Amino acid sequence: MIVILPLNTIVRILDHAKPTSSARARAALAKDIISALSKARKDKANLVGPLEPSQFNDLSAWCRNAGLIQEGETVEASVRASG
C-alpha cells in the first residue's frame, strides 16, 4: 500500500524518530517505516510506501504515543482516503 502524506507531516514524524526522541518511542517505529518516510522526504514527494496496511496502523499508533496526535490522525485519514 502507498499513501499520500503531506511533506510537513513526514518531516515532523522523522524529526521525532531521530535519536533525540525517547528510546522507547524510537524502538517502536520499525526501520522499514523510517526508510519509507526518509525516501519520501529525500525525494520531496508525498508518496509513502510501499508498506503493509498494518504498518500504517503501527505508524499512526507510534505518532500518538510520541505525542504527535495530529500526525497520527493525518496518517489514518490518508489510509482511509487511499481505499
N, C-alpha and C positions, 0 to 999 in steps of 0.2 A: 504494500500500500504506500502511496505517495500522497502527502497532503501539502497544502499551501499554507504557510505561516508568514506573518509579517516579519520582515527582516529585523525590526527592532525587538520583537519577541525572541527571536533566535539569539540575538546578541545578549539580551538580559539573562536568558537561561544559561548560555555559555559562560557569562561573567560569574554567575553563581556556582557553576560547576567546576571552576578553577580551584587550585589548592588553597586559596584564601577562604573558601567556604568551610563549613564544619566537616569533619572527617565522615561523620555518619551520612550526611546528605550526599557527599561525593560518592561514597561506596554504593549508594542506592541507584545511581544513574549509570546504566550499562555503557560500556565503551563503544558499542556499535551505534547507540543513540547519539552519544557525543560526536562520533565520527560523522554521522549523517548531518547533524546540526553544523559541525565545523565546515563540512563541504559546502553546505548551502551558504554559510557566511562568506567563505572564501570566494565562491562563485558569484556572490551578491545576488543570490536567487532566493525565491520564496519557497521553492520545492524542497521538501524534506522527505527522504526515503531513498530507496525502498526499505521499509520496516514492516514487521508483522503488526497487525492491528493491536495486539496485546502490548506491544512496545510503546505505542502511543498512549495507551492506558497507563503504563508504567511512568511515562514522561509526565503526564498530567498529574499523577499522584505525587511524583517527585517534586514537581513545581509547588504543589500545595504544601508539602512537608517542608520545603525550603522557604516558605513564606511568599512565594510568587503566585498568589491567588489568581490575579488577572491573567497571567501567562497560562496557568492551568486551564482556566476557562476558555482561553483562546485556542489551546490545543484541542480541547473537547469539541468546541464549535467547528473547528476545521475538519476534524474527523467526521462529524455528522454531515457537514457540507459535502464531503468527498464521496458520500454514498455508502 
